[in-house]
Amino acid sequence: MKPDWRQMEVLLICISIIASALILAQGLRRGGSAMEVSLSTPTLSTLTRMSGELVSGETITVTGFGEASGKADLAVIALGVETEDTSAGDAVQENAMRMSNVIEALKNLGVDEDSMETSSFQVYRIYDDQGNPKGYRVINSLKVKTMKLDQVGRIIDIAIEAGANKVESIHFTLSDERMESLKKEAYLEAVRDAEEKAKLIAEELGIEITGVYSVSESLYRPYTYYDMGLKAIAEAASTPIIEGTITISASVQIIYNID
C-alpha cells in the first residue's frame, strides 16, 4: 500500500504544534516569563527528503530524440596572403598591399565589407636547413562570409587572382534565423518522442502519469566542412563548390511523476 503523504504531513504538523506548546508551557513554569520558541513546520519537500521514496519511487524517466534537416544557407571561407622577405618590414608591406588588393577585388564582386574580417595576423622568423635565420614570414588570414552560395567558387577565384595564396578552409553552416527554426523543430520532435514513450510505458505497466518532475536537454549542431589545397583550386578553371544538407539533432530527458 502506498503511503498517504498528505496525511503524514498533517500528522507531523500536529506533533510539531503539541511539542512546541509543551516547551512553551515548561518555560513559563520555570521563569514566569515568555520564552522565544521557534516553530518549524514540516512541509511536503521535507517529507520527500526524509523518506527518499517520493522522487525515486514515484517517477519514470524517458529520453526523446529529434532531428531537423535543411540546406546550408551561409558559407564561411578562410583565405589568406603569405609573404616572405629578408626584412620583416618589407614582408609586412608586401603582405598588406596584396591583402588590400584581395579585399578591393571582393568588394567589386559585391561582397560587403561587414562580411569580411581579419581572423589572424602573424609574423615568423624563418631559418634555413642549418638553423641560420634567413628572413621573415608574414601570414594574414581573412574570413569571408556570404549567403550567396552560388558565388563561393567565384569568391575563391577572384581572391586568388588578386593575390591570395592560401585557402585554408570552407565550411557551410546555417544563419542564426535558420538555425533557430531548425532547433525548435528538433526540440519539438524530441519532446513528442519522449511523450509517446512515456505513454506507452504507462499503459503497459498500468500506471498514470500525473505531471512532469524535471526536464534536461542537449543539442548537436554540425556543419559541412571542406579543407581545400591551393593546388587543387588553381587547377580548376572555375572552382565548383556544392553545399550540403545540415542536420540538427536534439535530445530531451524528461522525468514524469506517476501514480
C-alpha angles and dihedrals in degrees: 000000000000116000116251099235095190092055089049090050092052090048093052091048090054092048090049093051093048092048092049091050092052091050091049092049092050091051092051091050091052102046106012089230134092120273126210107249123189112215115204114190117203114235134198089261088055090052090050092054092044097050101033086202106092095070101033097038101038103049142069125206124214134174123216128197131204139175137193125187134196143155117275111256101184130060125196115198120193112200135151153174122251121192136174133199140153087245120061090210093053092047091051093046094050091046092051092050094050094045090050088054091050093051093047091050092051091049090053087052089057102261109145116236090232088061092061127071137165108249097184143353118197136176119196134186108230128206137200126240091277092054096254117140111253105170146298137297122209123194120188113185123199127195116209123191125194138167090197094091093177088066098054094097091045092051090055093047093049093047092052092047089052094052111282112137100176128067103177103175148330124211131180119215142151130279116242092256094050091044092055092049094052092041092057091047092051093047093050091051090049092051092048090049091052092048092051091050092048093050091049092051093046093050092048094049096039095239132131126235108224102177149316119290099185144339131209128180146190134193134203119201114183128179135205111255133196125188107196129185121221092236093058091049095046092053092057118086089214119005110244114214124177120189121222138221116268123211123204114205125198135179132190129194113206126188111204127200111231138191 
